[in-house]
Amino acid sequence: MSLSSTSRTRLTRHAERGRTDRADLYAVLDTGLVAHVGLVRDGAPVVLPMGYGRAGDTLYLHGSTGAGWARALHGAPVCVTVTHLDGIVYARSVFDHSMNYRCAIVHGESRLVTDPGETDSALKAITEQLSPGSWSYARLPTKRELAATTVLAVDLAEASVKVRSGGPGDEPEDVAAGGRWAGVLPVQTSFGAPEPGLDLETGVDVPAHIRDRRG
Amino acid sequence: MSLSSTSRTRLTRHAERGRTDRADLYAVLDTGLVAHVGLVRDGAPVVLPMGYGRAGDTLYLHGSTGAGWARALHGAPVCVTVTHLDGIVYARSVFDHSMNYRCAIVHGESRLVTDPGETDSALKAITEQLSPGSWSYARLPTKRELAATTVLAVDLAEASVKVRSGGPGDEPEDVAAGGRWAGVLPVQTSFGAPEPGLDLETGVDVPAHIRDRRG
């Protein structure tokens, strides 16, 4: 199934980097940890980092009911961007320096989630995106906690995916001139050793879903 | 010197995570690689990932003169957000799960840079942010390349910095209940081994500024 092509998702620069398969969108979203969420307040853009989750063709965000951005987003246009940086591309020329990356940009209007069943699956998706295994290991939300949480949905109906990979694209004359190294310095995200909380009682081992987590 | 406090930069949630020293803003910006840049197009937000640089109290962005976002940003309101994810905070409850992070959010209007001297220092700042050492090692931009590049400036006049660190903040009853691990899984960004370009001639060693780069 292909992604939509609209005036907002059609790539005007480096169209060869575009990916139009829905599986590519899922791949970028499902391996991310932080989304950068754009909204408009008083005519100006605001970009906030936050966790997110996906269930089928819906992306979910959540926040405190006291958060101004969450109130501002009810039914409002929103842009959700998830970016993976994979490498620094060192070219022979400054001009051809670049980055290798995978990026998904979702455009839509946010919808306030009020159905208890959808709220539950949305919070599960957000929790499992941030911390796979936590939904079955940790204590689940109480009614009071649910009442303090705003959940917003964005349909994955209009989105673009852009990927750059591979080495530098130097000009032929720069390659011919020789003498300068050119290539890619990979950028990797990984997890360190788990650090127990200061208030953790003795005798509680790090569970496997945290101990064995890989980036 | 302190950061401004305006309606846009005043934190309404977790104000204790705010940092108001300008040095904190520089620290977040100067160690980042990708900014998420928000603009408004046809009334809707758009969030794009891109490289950036800082020189004094000015943040610089650049793009192709053919890029629609760059044209849309001339003199327009912009939001530039740089986020470092430092850890996944596993709490005993799903509700208290969180992230450790450092985030800077800059609000302003973008200004088209036309002065050749400022263009030069802006491109140097952007290059050195992405790839320290490249400005003196790589071939510098030609007049034709400069003509194909749009440079935009954003004053660092209105910005907020938010930092979360440390362990989970569980409810006392969840701590007392015991039996669940709680703590932080650190998230680290690092560089892998440099990968030479396919068109690199033999005999060109990886220069020290790339070989010895640390995250």
Interface residues (C-beta under 8 A of the other chain):
Chain A: R8 T12 R13 L33 V34 H36 V37 G38 L39 V40 R41 G43 A44 P45 V46 V47 L48 P49 G51 S64 G66 A67 G68 P77 V78 C79 V80 T81 T83 L85 G87 I88 Y90 A91 R92 S93 V94 F95 H97 M99 Y101 C103 I105 H107 L123 T127 L130 S131 S134 W135 Y137 A138 R139 L140 P141 T142 E145 T149 G167 P168 D170 D174 V175 A177 G178 G179 R180 W181 A182 G183 V184 L185 P186 V187 Q188 T189 S190 F191 G192 A193 P194 E195 P196 G197 L198 D199 L200 E201 V204 D205 V206 P207 I210 R213
Chain B: R8 T12 R13 L33 V34 H36 V37 G38 L39 V40 R41 G43 A44 P45 V46 V47 L48 P49 G51 S64 G66 A67 G68 P77 V78 C79 V80 T81 T83 L85 G87 I88 Y90 A91 R92 S93 V94 F95 H97 M99 Y101 C103 I105 H107 L123 T127 L130 S131 S134 W135 Y137 A138 R139 L140 P141 T142 E145 T149 G167 P168 D170 D174 V175 A177 G178 G179 R180 W181 A182 G183 V184 L185 P186 V187 Q188 T189 S190 F191 G192 A193 P194 E195 P196 G197 L198 D199 L200 E201 V204 D205 V206 P207 I210 R213
